[in-house]
Amino acid sequence: MRVLGVLCLAAVLPAACGRGDDGRAAAAPSGSDAATPPPPAANRETTVPAEAPGEKGSVTHDAFRAAFLPAASERDDAGRPATVSSGSDGATQAPPTGNRDTTAPAEVPREEGPMTYDAFRRLVEDRRSIRRFTEDDVGEAEVARILEAVRLCPTAGNEQAYEVVVVRDPKRRAALAAAAFGQPWVEQAPVVLAFVALPAVSGARYGERGSRLYAVQDATIAATYAMLAATTLGLGSVWVGAFDTRAVARALECAAGEVPVALLPIGRPAESPAARPRRSLEEMSRRL
Ligand SMILES: Cc1cc2nc3c(=O)[nH]c(=O)nc-3n(C[C@H](O)[C@H](O)[C@H](O)COP(=O)(O)O)c2cc1C
């Protein structure tokens, strides 16, 4: 288990387990800046279920549409997603979903107009993995704002096959940190959001592809939204994926079959690390 933990950490903690930009060997996890790129893919964590093999036979266009458009009850006669008026500005919003969640997204007051690319770019450029937090708390209102953004994330067939567990209890955070091979930031952050995949939900509609892949993707996208939302609130967070899944599931009191996929300790940043390097556009993309 110890060896597994070290391997997992090496996969996700460049500074903890790799070398710094200047070639120095990095120290053990210390909460200090992690400035080197992730290790080669071969070393990366392998606990995420492999993509399930595609369904046999060709997928018809209708089957594809049925799979990914909202459920029939949510569509109008022409097959377009039905919409309902959402009040005075005449804008429309999606109707209640036909599956688990029957509440339309709450109307959150916000500034008019779409976000500009520049603003979005600033957000993603400014975000860092933060592994040191001040003693200050994160308020329930802030958590609610994060969850409200998470709730709007896309999911396969809008099945929303994920759950977010908000963990404040110090003993629980300690248990999560232990399950995450002792990563101290999990315990130090005042709030940890745990993202749990619900394979049975997506599996009921999509079979193995839903239970093995989509549910994990749903929970992962939810965690990504939370991370970015936290950044907009001036909060720091770090994605924690290196953990013993069963121990985390126990600490979260997950039901059988539910799979924790990411922990997000959130707090007020007590460090401002430099941007970690990324591959060039040429390296990270290709064109056909
Ligand atoms: C899937 C995944 C798993 C990760 N697991 C951990 C982890 O267990 N512990 C940790 O401190 N950081 C973890 N990270 C954070 C990465 O180390 C970090 O995102 C990366 O080094 C780039 O740095 P940046 O987020 O500051 O840009 C994880 C990130 C991802 C996306």
The ligand as a Tripos MOL2 file, in Angstrom:
@<TRIPOS>MOLECULE
LIG
   31    33     1     0     0
SMALL
NO_CHARGES

@<TRIPOS>ATOM
      1 C1         -6.3790   13.9130  -12.1230 C.3       1 LIG1
      2 C2         -5.5060   14.7490  -11.2240 C.ar      1 LIG1
      3 C3         -5.0280   14.2080  -10.0520 C.ar      1 LIG1
      4 C4         -4.2490   15.0010   -9.2020 C.ar      1 LIG1
      5 N1         -3.8810   14.5000   -7.9960 N.ar      1 LIG1
      6 C5         -3.1920   15.2740   -7.1240 C.ar      1 LIG1
      7 C6         -2.9110   14.8040   -5.8220 C.ar      1 LIG1
      8 O1         -3.2840   13.7180   -5.4350 O.2       1 LIG1
      9 N2         -2.2350   15.6340   -4.9950 N.ar      1 LIG1
     10 C7         -1.8350   16.8790   -5.3680 C.ar      1 LIG1
     11 O2         -1.2600   17.5870   -4.5470 O.2       1 LIG1
     12 N3         -2.0690   17.3460   -6.6190 N.ar      1 LIG1
     13 C8         -2.7640   16.5720   -7.4980 C.ar      1 LIG1
     14 N4         -3.0850   17.0580   -8.7360 N.ar      1 LIG1
     15 C9         -2.6760   18.4250   -9.1210 C.3       1 LIG1
     16 C10        -1.5660   18.4190  -10.1700 C.3       1 LIG1
     17 O3         -0.3510   18.0310   -9.5910 O.3       1 LIG1
     18 C11        -1.4580   19.8290  -10.7890 C.3       1 LIG1
     19 O4         -2.6780   20.1770  -11.3920 O.3       1 LIG1
     20 C12        -0.3460   19.9280  -11.8420 C.3       1 LIG1
     21 O5          0.9040   19.7190  -11.2660 O.3       1 LIG1
     22 C13        -0.3450   21.2750  -12.5580 C.3       1 LIG1
     23 O6         -0.2130   22.3260  -11.6400 O.3       1 LIG1
     24 P1         -1.3190   23.4830  -11.5710 P.3       1 LIG1
     25 O7         -2.6350   22.8400  -11.1740 O.co2     1 LIG1
     26 O8         -0.8570   24.4450  -10.5260 O.co2     1 LIG1
     27 O9         -1.4210   24.1140  -12.9080 O.co2     1 LIG1
     28 C14        -3.8800   16.3090   -9.5710 C.ar      1 LIG1
     29 C15        -4.3730   16.8430  -10.7670 C.ar      1 LIG1
     30 C16        -5.2070   16.0800  -11.5670 C.ar      1 LIG1
     31 C17        -5.8000   16.7070  -12.8000 C.3       1 LIG1
@<TRIPOS>BOND
     1     1     2 1
     2     2     3 ar
     3     2    30 ar
     4     3     4 ar
     5     4     5 ar
     6     4    28 ar
     7     5     6 ar
     8     6     7 ar
     9     6    13 1
    10     7     8 2
    11     7     9 ar
    12     9    10 ar
    13    10    11 2
    14    10    12 ar
    15    12    13 ar
    16    13    14 ar
    17    14    15 1
    18    14    28 ar
    19    15    16 1
    20    16    17 1
    21    16    18 1
    22    18    19 1
    23    18    20 1
    24    20    21 1
    25    20    22 1
    26    22    23 1
    27    23    24 1
    28    24    25 2
    29    24    26 1
    30    24    27 1
    31    28    29 ar
    32    29    30 ar
    33    30    31 1
@<TRIPOS>SUBSTRUCTURE
     1 LIG1         1 GROUP 0 **** ****
